[in-house]
Amino acid sequence: RPPYVVLNKQDACDGKVNWFVFDLGSSMTKRQHDADVPNLGGTWRLEKETSESLSPYLEAMGLCQIAIDGHQQKESTTETYYTFEQTSTSLTIIKESWSGVHKRELVFGKAYHEPGQIGKKVTAFLTSDAVVVSTEMKGKTLVDSKSIEDGKVRIHLKVMVPDQTSIDIVRWLVPSLGGAITREEDSREVCDDSLVDDIVARGESDAPL
């Protein structure tokens, strides 16, 4: 029975991201574990009216005000969709927004190194109540935790920058009854959601991601 990599969330809240390998066989069966872990599978739409702005994150990442204002304006006037395909070992995220379609495939517990971006590492894993994606980039850490509450997906973003107070942002996704928009898929691989790599990758800022 393979081990599962999970996040010590208390440490993450203290600004220190530590990982440990938890052998499911030591305290619960895999069937019990699979029943407890939330499954994000499906297509969801960003609920703009209840979601907090990404501006504090974008500012922490070094984006100029023009880029921040541009992102906010486009996000407010265009729907954003997320499609999640989740198994016991992997997570595929497809984001469809004003900037196009972006896809990311992650294996739980396996670090993914962003092509062309030295020092950027993305790791996805499961806790008993959330699907977590941690991104390390040039001394900064983003912990993106997704859970299901009252039929919605709650996204909790925690941005940790050395010698600064951590930033917390909460966003909400609701089921997309009409499905996602249809656009030609972008061949560039960018980080899921919340890193907003799409705005940077299109040359709208020289932010140090």
MOQUIWO-V102768 format. One record per residue. N is the residue number from 1. PHI is phi in whole degrees, 0 to 359 (NA if undefined). OMEGA is omega in whole degrees, -180 to 180 (999 if undefined). BURIAL is 1 if it has 24 or more other ideal C-beta (glycine too) atoms within 12 Angstrom, else 0. Layout:
# MOQUIWO-V102768
n:N phi:PHI omega:OMEGA burial:BURIAL
n:N phi:PHI omega:OMEGA burial:BURIAL
This chain:
# MOQUIWO-V102768
n:1 phi:NA omega:-175 burial:0
n:2 phi:288 omega:175 burial:0
n:3 phi:284 omega:176 burial:0
n:4 phi:242 omega:178 burial:1
n:5 phi:268 omega:-179 burial:1
n:6 phi:229 omega:-176 burial:1
n:7 phi:259 omega:170 burial:1
n:8 phi:280 omega:-171 burial:0
n:9 phi:292 omega:179 burial:1
n:10 phi:296 omega:178 burial:0
n:11 phi:296 omega:-180 burial:0
n:12 phi:297 omega:180 burial:1
n:13 phi:293 omega:178 burial:0
n:14 phi:275 omega:179 burial:0
n:15 phi:90 omega:179 burial:0
n:16 phi:238 omega:-179 burial:0
n:17 phi:264 omega:179 burial:1
n:18 phi:240 omega:-179 burial:0
n:19 phi:244 omega:170 burial:1
n:20 phi:215 omega:-180 burial:0
n:21 phi:265 omega:-176 burial:0
n:22 phi:248 omega:180 burial:1
n:23 phi:278 omega:-177 burial:0
n:24 phi:301 omega:-177 burial:1
n:25 phi:293 omega:-177 burial:0
n:26 phi:280 omega:-177 burial:0
n:27 phi:219 omega:179 burial:0
n:28 phi:206 omega:177 burial:0
n:29 phi:278 omega:179 burial:0
n:30 phi:298 omega:179 burial:0
n:31 phi:298 omega:178 burial:0
n:32 phi:296 omega:180 burial:0
n:33 phi:298 omega:-179 burial:1
n:34 phi:298 omega:180 burial:0
n:35 phi:289 omega:-177 burial:0
n:36 phi:276 omega:-175 burial:0
n:37 phi:290 omega:179 burial:1
n:38 phi:292 omega:176 burial:1
n:39 phi:249 omega:-176 burial:0
n:40 phi:276 omega:-172 burial:1
n:41 phi:314 omega:179 burial:1
n:42 phi:132 omega:179 burial:1
n:43 phi:248 omega:-175 burial:1
n:44 phi:231 omega:179 burial:1
n:45 phi:242 omega:177 burial:1
n:46 phi:296 omega:177 burial:1
n:47 phi:270 omega:-171 burial:1
n:48 phi:297 omega:-172 burial:0
n:49 phi:290 omega:180 burial:0
n:50 phi:250 omega:-176 burial:0
n:51 phi:269 omega:178 burial:1
n:52 phi:283 omega:-178 burial:0
n:53 phi:292 omega:175 burial:1
n:54 phi:274 omega:-175 burial:1
n:55 phi:307 omega:179 burial:1
n:56 phi:299 omega:177 burial:0
n:57 phi:294 omega:-178 burial:1
n:58 phi:300 omega:178 burial:1
n:59 phi:294 omega:179 burial:1
n:60 phi:297 omega:180 burial:1
n:61 phi:280 omega:175 burial:1
n:62 phi:97 omega:179 burial:0
n:63 phi:290 omega:177 burial:1
n:64 phi:285 omega:-176 burial:0
n:65 phi:296 omega:179 burial:0
n:66 phi:298 omega:179 burial:0
n:67 phi:294 omega:179 burial:1
n:68 phi:297 omega:-180 burial:1
n:69 phi:297 omega:180 burial:0
n:70 phi:295 omega:178 burial:1
n:71 phi:297 omega:-178 burial:1
n:72 phi:299 omega:-179 burial:1
n:73 phi:294 omega:-178 burial:0
n:74 phi:290 omega:180 burial:1
n:75 phi:294 omega:-178 burial:1
n:76 phi:288 omega:-176 burial:0
n:77 phi:250 omega:-179 burial:0
n:78 phi:228 omega:178 burial:0
n:79 phi:288 omega:177 burial:1
n:80 phi:240 omega:-178 burial:1
n:81 phi:239 omega:174 burial:1
n:82 phi:232 omega:172 burial:1
n:83 phi:245 omega:-180 burial:1
n:84 phi:249 omega:172 burial:1
n:85 phi:240 omega:-172 burial:0
n:86 phi:238 omega:172 burial:1
n:87 phi:240 omega:180 burial:0
n:88 phi:290 omega:-176 burial:1
n:89 phi:236 omega:-174 burial:0
n:90 phi:210 omega:178 burial:0
n:91 phi:220 omega:174 burial:1
n:92 phi:248 omega:-178 burial:1
n:93 phi:238 omega:175 burial:1
n:94 phi:240 omega:180 burial:1
n:95 phi:253 omega:178 burial:1
n:96 phi:238 omega:-176 burial:1
n:97 phi:216 omega:-179 burial:1
n:98 phi:302 omega:-175 burial:1
n:99 phi:266 omega:180 burial:1
n:100 phi:127 omega:-178 burial:1
n:101 phi:246 omega:-177 burial:1
n:102 phi:229 omega:-175 burial:1
n:103 phi:235 omega:177 burial:1
n:104 phi:223 omega:177 burial:1
n:105 phi:245 omega:-178 burial:0
n:106 phi:232 omega:174 burial:1
n:107 phi:255 omega:-178 burial:1
n:108 phi:303 omega:177 burial:1
n:109 phi:84 omega:-179 burial:1
n:110 phi:248 omega:-179 burial:0
n:111 phi:289 omega:178 burial:0
n:112 phi:245 omega:-179 burial:1
n:113 phi:259 omega:-175 burial:0
n:114 phi:295 omega:179 burial:1
n:115 phi:300 omega:176 burial:0
n:116 phi:79 omega:180 burial:0
n:117 phi:235 omega:-176 burial:1
n:118 phi:297 omega:176 burial:0
n:119 phi:87 omega:179 burial:0
n:120 phi:265 omega:-177 burial:1
n:121 phi:230 omega:-179 burial:1
n:122 phi:239 omega:179 burial:1
n:123 phi:225 omega:177 burial:1
n:124 phi:249 omega:176 burial:1
n:125 phi:200 omega:-174 burial:1
n:126 phi:246 omega:166 burial:1
n:127 phi:243 omega:-178 burial:1
n:128 phi:291 omega:-177 burial:0
n:129 phi:224 omega:-178 burial:0
n:130 phi:204 omega:169 burial:1
n:131 phi:256 omega:-170 burial:1
n:132 phi:242 omega:173 burial:1
n:133 phi:237 omega:179 burial:1
n:134 phi:252 omega:179 burial:1
n:135 phi:237 omega:176 burial:1
n:136 phi:251 omega:-177 burial:1
n:137 phi:205 omega:175 burial:1
n:138 phi:49 omega:176 burial:0
n:139 phi:86 omega:179 burial:0
n:140 phi:258 omega:178 burial:1
n:141 phi:229 omega:174 burial:1
n:142 phi:243 omega:175 burial:1
n:143 phi:251 omega:-176 burial:1
n:144 phi:250 omega:-176 burial:1
n:145 phi:247 omega:-179 burial:1
n:146 phi:246 omega:177 burial:1
n:147 phi:226 omega:179 burial:1
n:148 phi:251 omega:179 burial:1
n:149 phi:224 omega:177 burial:0
n:150 phi:53 omega:177 burial:0
n:151 phi:80 omega:178 burial:0
n:152 phi:244 omega:171 burial:1
n:153 phi:264 omega:177 burial:1
n:154 phi:263 omega:178 burial:1
n:155 phi:255 omega:176 burial:1
n:156 phi:249 omega:179 burial:1
n:157 phi:258 omega:174 burial:1
n:158 phi:239 omega:-180 burial:1
n:159 phi:257 omega:-179 burial:1
n:160 phi:241 omega:-180 burial:1
n:161 phi:240 omega:-179 burial:1
n:162 phi:308 omega:176 burial:0
n:163 phi:64 omega:176 burial:0
n:164 phi:227 omega:176 burial:0
n:165 phi:292 omega:-179 burial:0
n:166 phi:295 omega:-178 burial:1
n:167 phi:248 omega:178 burial:1
n:168 phi:243 omega:179 burial:0
n:169 phi:227 omega:178 burial:1
n:170 phi:244 omega:179 burial:1
n:171 phi:232 omega:-177 burial:1
n:172 phi:231 omega:174 burial:1
n:173 phi:242 omega:177 burial:1
n:174 phi:241 omega:179 burial:1
n:175 phi:303 omega:179 burial:1
n:176 phi:263 omega:-176 burial:1
n:177 phi:291 omega:-178 burial:0
n:178 phi:265 omega:-178 burial:0
n:179 phi:81 omega:-178 burial:0
n:180 phi:270 omega:174 burial:1
n:181 phi:291 omega:-179 burial:0
n:182 phi:244 omega:178 burial:0
n:183 phi:221 omega:176 burial:0
n:184 phi:294 omega:-177 burial:0
n:185 phi:291 omega:178 burial:0
n:186 phi:280 omega:-177 burial:0
n:187 phi:285 omega:179 burial:0
n:188 phi:288 omega:174 burial:0
n:189 phi:269 omega:177 burial:1
n:190 phi:233 omega:-175 burial:1
n:191 phi:289 omega:-178 burial:1
n:192 phi:290 omega:-175 burial:1
n:193 phi:17 omega:-145 burial:1
n:194 phi:279 omega:178 burial:1
n:195 phi:288 omega:178 burial:1
n:196 phi:52 omega:179 burial:1
n:197 phi:293 omega:-178 burial:1
n:198 phi:300 omega:-178 burial:1
n:199 phi:293 omega:-180 burial:1
n:200 phi:283 omega:-176 burial:1
n:201 phi:297 omega:179 burial:1
n:202 phi:271 omega:173 burial:0
n:203 phi:79 omega:-178 burial:0
n:204 phi:276 omega:177 burial:1
n:205 phi:197 omega:175 burial:1
n:206 phi:259 omega:-177 burial:0
n:207 phi:300 omega:-180 burial:1
n:208 phi:280 omega:179 burial:0
n:209 phi:268 omega:999 burial:1
